Amino acid sequence: MCKVLVVDDERIIREGIAKVIPWEELGYTLVGTAANGVEAYKIIKKNSIDIIITDIKMPGMGGLELIAKVKE
């Protein structure tokens, strides 16, 4: 199963995506959620994540910066 991480600074959006999508039925595992790129990067370092669903503008570290850091 592909492992997914949802990253968004807006709690209602982050939790909505996490709860509404039937991850297991679709063959995915939701590893967790993060409120910004800094939190997300910590999770990514500890887990092998296949898919990151991220917002672009967030406090701390935005989505584009997170993508660049993960690519390193």
Secondary structure per residue as TSV (DSSP state, phi and psi in degrees):
chain	resnum	aa	ss	phi	psi
A	1	M	-	360.0	141.3
A	2	C	E	-75.1	138.9
A	3	K	E	-98.1	132.4
A	4	V	E	-119.5	142.8
A	5	L	E	-125.8	130.7
A	6	V	E	-106.1	126.5
A	7	V	E	-126.8	118.4
A	8	D	-	-160.5	139.9
A	9	D	S	-78.4	-15.3
A	10	E	S	-92.2	111.9
A	11	R	H	-55.0	-43.9
A	12	I	H	-63.3	-36.8
A	13	I	H	-72.2	-47.2
A	14	R	H	-57.6	-50.1
A	15	E	H	-70.4	-34.2
A	16	G	H	-62.3	-47.9
A	17	I	H	-61.9	-42.3
A	18	A	H	-64.2	-37.1
A	19	K	H	-89.9	-33.1
A	20	V	H	-76.4	-36.3
A	21	I	S	-80.9	129.2
A	22	P	-	-80.7	75.9
A	23	W	T	-50.2	-53.6
A	24	E	G	-61.7	-42.1
A	25	E	G	-60.8	-30.7
A	26	L	G	-90.6	-1.7
A	27	G	T	88.9	22.7
A	28	Y	E	-120.9	156.6
A	29	T	E	-119.7	123.2
A	30	L	E	-82.0	110.6
A	31	V	E	-73.6	-36.6
A	32	G	E	167.8	-170.7
A	33	T	E	-132.5	158.2
A	34	A	E	-142.1	147.8
A	35	A	S	-87.7	-11.0
A	36	N	S	-163.7	176.6
A	37	G	H	-65.0	-31.3
A	38	V	H	-65.4	-48.6
A	39	E	H	-61.0	-44.1
A	40	A	H	-61.1	-43.3
A	41	Y	H	-62.4	-38.8
A	42	K	H	-61.4	-41.5
A	43	I	H	-67.2	-42.5
A	44	I	H	-62.9	-38.4
A	45	K	H	-65.0	-30.0
A	46	K	H	-91.6	-18.0
A	47	N	S	-130.9	153.2
A	48	S	-	-89.1	103.6
A	49	I	-	-100.1	132.2
A	50	D	S	-92.6	-36.6
A	51	I	E	-133.9	131.7
A	52	I	E	-117.7	121.5
A	53	I	E	-102.1	112.0
A	54	T	E	-132.5	149.1
A	55	D	-	-77.2	156.8
A	56	I	S	-87.8	-48.6
A	57	K	S	-100.7	115.1
A	58	M	-	-145.6	155.6
A	59	P	S	-70.7	154.2
A	60	G	S	85.5	-75.2
A	61	M	S	-145.7	122.3
A	62	G	-	-78.7	173.3
A	63	G	H	-62.3	-41.1
A	64	L	H	-67.3	-39.1
A	65	E	H	-65.7	-39.5
A	66	L	H	-60.9	-46.1
A	67	I	H	-59.6	-45.3
A	68	A	H	-61.6	-42.2
A	69	K	H	-67.2	-38.9
A	70	V	H	-67.2	-36.0
A	71	K	H	-65.1	-26.8
A	72	E	-	-62.4	360.0
